[in-house]
Each structure stands twice: as structure tokens, then as C-alpha cells.
Amino acid sequence: MPNLARLAAFAALLVGLWWARDAFDLQLDAQTLRAVDRAWTPRWIGAYLLFWVVANSILWPTLAGGVLFGVAGGTGMGLVGAALAAAVQLVVIRTFLQAPAEAWLGERLVPLQTALHTQGLGVMVVWRLLWLPVSWLTVAAAVSRVPLWQHVGTVVAMAPGMFGLCLMADSLVLYGPAGIPATRWAMLAAIVVASLAVWAIAQRRFPALAIRYGSTSAGSADAAATSDDG
């Protein structure tokens, strides 16, 4: 599953911080972190949204939102940040970096570009739903002239994944690795299983989604041909 390794690394990091909190005098108290005069201030919100714009990943800002704002707040702030980042990044690439973006895209991502031309909305929704690499999608969308509203609007498909990541981060902060309630584990397990099922189905419907694992231009060409046939 995409981003699974980084997700595991983040969980390990939080667990390590939890167990080392006394030695390093770390404050992991959720009420302190999320107090109105702490996280919910223009300075923190602005910094969080800027983190989204400059980050090369959607994983870390979402997890940070879960720590700072909780499950509901983190999911909502994550959607706002992702929409802002999608708009800014697409406009910047199209305005100033069109040629470098086309060069970076290369033959490796041609199937994705082709899929965006033929099945743009569906590919973008599934891509965001499965949390595939956001940099690939943004560059391909910029080169493919995908409408700005479409690129930004499909961010809502990230909501289930954001909810799951914020739930994990919130659970580790509130309860620690050993005290997470069974109901939260069940919710997390359901989200993971559903994501794996969607990933398996989506690769059959949109072959271009499998380019992450292709290493040769021949493999990409085969994927593009399959996509055209479908």
C-alpha cells in the first residue's frame, strides 16, 4: 500500500517519543497542544497551511494536523491545507516551471499523463483516495492542462485517508501506544482494509496507477497501451 513504510516510520517515531518523554521533558499532553491559545491561533494555522504548500508529501502535514488539532479538526484543516497546496503548486508549475516539469515527467509518467487526458476526473479521485505520490499528480496535471477547479476539487477524496491518519496520531497522543481503545483499533483496521481493497480494484480499472512500481519505459509503454485499450 502506498506510503505504508512512511506511516510505519511515523508510528515508530511517536512511540519512541512517548516512551522517551520523561528523559527529554517532552509535553505530549493533548489539552496543552490543542488549547485555543496554542494550536488554534493565526500563527499556528498559518504555519500549518504553509507546511502544506511547501511539503513534498501529504502524509506528514496530515499527521501533524492530527497531533495539533485532533481527529475532526485535523481532518478539516488537512483538507483546507491540501486544497491550498494543490492550487498554489499547480499555478506555480504552469506559470514558471512548465519546461522543467515536462522534462521531469519524462517517459516514466507518460501513462499517467495519458490517463489524465482520457479519464482525468476518475484518475484524480482514485489517485487522491489512495494517497499516491502528490508530486507526480501535480506535475502531470500541470503538463496535461487539467482544469484548476478539478485539481483542487478532487482533494475531498483524501478525506477518508486523512481521517484515518488523524485518528492514529490523535490516539497515540491521547492514550499512548499501549492504551489505545479497541474501538479505535477497529476503525483503523477497517480503513486500512478498505484502502487495500480499493487499491486492488483501482489498479484494474486505471492501469496508470501501477506506474509507481514500473522501472522501465517499456513497462510504462505497456501500461499506457493497456490504459488506451481500457
C-alpha positions in Angstrom: 0.0 0.0 0.0 1.4 3.5 -0.9 3.0 5.4 2.0 2.8 2.3 4.3 6.5 2.4 5.1 6.4 6.1 6.0 3.3 5.6 8.0 5.0 2.8 10.0 8.1 5.1 10.5 5.9 7.9 11.9 4.1 5.5 14.2 7.5 4.2 15.4 8.7 7.8 15.9 5.6 8.7 18.0 6.0 5.6 20.1 9.7 6.4 20.7 8.8 9.9 21.7 6.1 8.7 24.1 8.5 6.3 25.9 11.3 9.0 26.0 9.0 11.8 27.1 10.3 11.8 30.7 14.0 11.8 29.7 13.6 14.7 27.2 10.9 16.5 29.2 8.5 16.3 26.2 5.0 17.7 26.6 2.6 15.3 24.8 -0.5 16.4 26.6 -3.3 16.8 24.1 -5.1 19.5 26.0 -1.9 21.6 26.1 -1.2 21.1 22.5 -4.7 22.0 21.3 -5.5 24.8 23.7 -7.2 27.7 22.0 -4.2 30.0 22.7 -1.8 27.4 21.3 -2.7 25.5 18.1 -5.8 27.4 17.1 -4.1 30.8 16.6 -3.5 32.6 13.3 0.3 32.0 13.7 0.0 28.2 14.1 -2.7 27.9 11.5 -0.7 30.0 9.0 2.4 27.9 9.7 0.4 24.7 9.3 -1.0 25.8 5.9 2.4 26.9 4.7 3.7 23.5 5.7 1.2 22.0 3.3 2.2 24.3 0.5 6.0 23.6 0.7 5.8 19.9 1.8 6.6 17.3 -0.9 4.3 14.9 0.9 0.7 14.9 2.1 1.5 12.4 4.8 3.5 14.5 7.3 1.2 17.6 7.3 -1.8 15.4 7.9 -0.2 13.6 10.8 0.9 16.9 12.2 -2.7 18.1 12.0 -3.9 15.1 13.9 -1.4 15.9 16.7 -2.2 19.6 16.8 -5.9 19.7 16.1 -7.3 16.3 16.9 -9.3 14.0 14.6 -12.1 16.3 13.4 -10.0 19.5 13.4 -7.0 17.8 11.8 -9.1 16.3 9.0 -10.8 19.6 8.3 -7.5 21.6 8.5 -5.9 18.9 6.3 -8.5 19.3 3.6 -8.1 23.1 3.6 -4.3 22.8 3.5 -4.3 20.2 0.7 -6.7 22.4 -1.4 -4.5 25.4 -0.9 -1.3 23.4 -1.7 -2.9 21.9 -4.8 -3.9 25.3 -6.1 -0.6 27.1 -5.4 1.6 24.2 -6.7 -0.4 23.8 -10.0 -0.3 27.6 -10.7 3.4 27.9 -10.0 4.3 24.9 -12.2 2.2 26.1 -15.1 3.4 29.7 -14.8 7.1 29.3 -14.1 8.2 25.6 -14.4 6.4 24.2 -17.4 9.6 23.1 -19.3 11.3 21.6 -16.2 8.1 19.9 -15.3 7.8 18.3 -18.8 11.5 17.2 -18.5 11.0 15.8 -15.1 7.8 14.0 -16.2 9.7 12.0 -18.8 8.6 8.7 -20.3 8.2 7.1 -16.9 5.0 9.0 -16.2 3.5 9.1 -19.7 0.8 6.6 -18.8 -0.4 8.9 -16.1 -0.4 11.9 -18.4 -2.4 9.9 -21.0 -4.9 8.7 -18.3 -5.4 12.3 -17.2 -6.3 13.3 -20.8 -8.8 10.4 -21.2 -10.1 9.7 -17.7 -9.0 12.8 -15.8 -11.6 13.2 -13.1 -11.7 9.5 -12.2 -8.0 9.0 -12.2 -7.5 12.1 -9.9 -10.2 11.0 -7.5 -8.7 7.5 -7.1 -5.2 8.8 -7.0 -6.1 11.1 -4.1 -8.2 8.5 -2.4 -5.2 6.1 -2.4 -2.7 8.7 -1.4 -0.3 8.1 -4.3 2.6 10.5 -4.7 1.2 14.0 -4.9 4.2 15.5 -6.7 3.6 13.1 -9.7 -0.1 14.0 -9.9 0.6 17.8 -9.7 3.3 17.8 -12.4 1.2 15.5 -14.7 -1.9 17.6 -14.1 0.1 20.8 -14.9 1.5 19.4 -18.1 -1.8 17.9 -19.1 -3.7 21.2 -18.7 -6.2 19.7 -16.2 -8.6 22.4 -15.0 -7.6 24.1 -11.8 -11.0 23.5 -10.2 -10.8 19.8 -10.9 -7.3 19.5 -9.5 -8.4 21.3 -6.3 -11.9 19.9 -6.0 -10.7 16.3 -6.0 -8.9 16.9 -2.8 -12.1 15.9 -1.0 -11.3 12.3 -2.0 -8.5 12.4 0.6 -10.9 12.8 3.5 -11.1 9.1 4.4 -7.4 8.7 4.5 -6.9 12.0 6.4 -9.5 10.8 9.0 -7.6 7.5 9.5 -4.2 9.2 9.8 -5.5 11.9 12.2 -7.2 9.1 14.2 -3.9 7.3 14.5 -1.9 10.4 15.5 -4.7 11.5 17.9 -4.8 8.1 19.5 -1.1 7.9 20.1 -1.1 11.4 21.7 -4.1 10.8 23.9 -3.6 7.2 25.0 0.0 6.2 24.2 0.8 3.1 22.3 -0.4 0.7 25.0 -3.7 2.4 25.9 -5.5 2.9 22.5 -9.1 1.7 22.9 -10.2 -1.3 20.9 -12.8 0.7 19.1 -10.1 3.0 17.7 -8.0 0.0 16.6 -11.1 -1.4 14.9 -11.7 1.9 13.0 -8.1 2.0 11.9 -8.2 -1.6 10.7 -11.3 -1.0 8.8 -9.8 2.0 7.0 -6.6 0.0 6.1 -8.6 -3.0 4.8 -10.9 -0.7 2.7 -7.9 1.1 1.3 -6.2 -2.1 0.3 -9.4 -3.3 -1.4 -9.8 0.0 -3.3 -6.2 -0.2 -4.3 -6.6 -3.7 -5.8 -9.7 -2.7 -7.7 -8.4 0.6 -8.9 -5.3 -0.9 -10.5 -7.5 -3.0 -12.7 -9.8 0.0 -13.6 -6.9 2.5 -14.0 -3.7 0.7 -15.0 -1.8 4.0 -14.9 -2.0 3.9 -11.1 0.5 1.0 -11.2 3.4 3.1 -12.7 4.8 3.6 -9.2 6.2 0.2 -9.4 7.4 0.3 -13.0 11.1 0.9 -13.6 11.4 0.9 -17.3 10.0 2.9 -20.2 8.9 -0.4 -21.8 6.8 -1.2 -18.7 5.3 2.3 -18.9 4.5 1.9 -22.6 2.7 -1.4 -21.8 0.7 0.3 -19.1 -0.2 3.2 -21.5 -1.3 0.7 -24.1 -3.4 -1.2 -21.5 -5.0 2.1 -20.4 -5.8 3.0 -24.0 -7.4 -0.4 -24.6 -9.5 0.0 -21.5 
